[in-house]
């Protein structure tokens, strides 16, 4: 990777400091800078950055960092010609910005020509975008999951059931559920509180609390969680992950509390066990792990819960991001024309 000479990187600036004591004060600067981004966000940006570096390495006159804004425009033009999806083009620009900022450079992505090229590429990509929006998980299917797996002694079934209920009733993303540990749950008489240390919308790590009411049903999150922790022998281990790994023994599965499962495992288990309760005529691929969060929010909006309360419970950053995942019921949509006073 080539580096230009017009600007100095953070590393080069530190090396110019003559005083040894003063130079040592900058030892943890990279750590502080990287703390601006959640690990999952930084990982996503790194994909965009690495793609840019790979592209720039093809041409001797193109510097990856600090980049010439005109070269970034040429790169975006290439992506547009390849008919890349809007998400890929957006990640390309945010990746380049991230790569520059964390090395102490001004971001060339703020250049007006880059912004115009980016917006044009995004508009063209949106015209060719193939929608792959997954369906919200309907309450009827959640009930079937509870009926099918609620009385099972299989720990993997119990883990799956808990995943569905927490995601549905708590409007949680799968990556939020994967990081949950026993210590993050607080039991009360009529509800449980889930303390989220990591969340996509909580960039400054202030933490969020999700409250789930207890219900008199076999879909009670509180009862399913208590049963799962007891059967998995995780109750007394505050550091144990809820979605932890399982090993098969002669007596059944044994929970390995300090090792959480991966997203790939969670997704595979979700689709596999969900398909078992679906009608044979329906395709499980219409759903994804995010269907739990969007399903709970959709059920709430269709049952009269206010948008403010849904935003508060689901921790959405904006109305646009929330509405992207909600699907109004036919009854709710028909209500519009029936309430026009004629």
Secondary structure, 3 states (H helix, E strand, C coil): CCECCCCCCHHHHHHCCCCHHHHHCCCCHHHHHHCCCCHHHHHHHHHHHHHHHHHHCCCCCCCCECCCHHHHHHHHHHHHHCCCCHHHHHHHHHHHHHHHHCCCCCCHHHCHHHHHHHHHHHHHHHHHCCCCCCCCCCHHHHHHHHHHHCCCCCHHHHHHHHHHHHHHHHCCCHHHHHCCEHHHEEECCCEEEEEECCCCCCCCCCCEEEEEECCCCCCCHHHHHHHHHHHCCCCCCCCCECCEEEEEECCEEEEEEEEECCHHHHHHHHHHHHHCCCCCCCCHHHCCCHHHHHHHHHHHHHCCCCHHHHHHHHCCCCHHHHHCCCCCCHHHHHHHHHCCCC
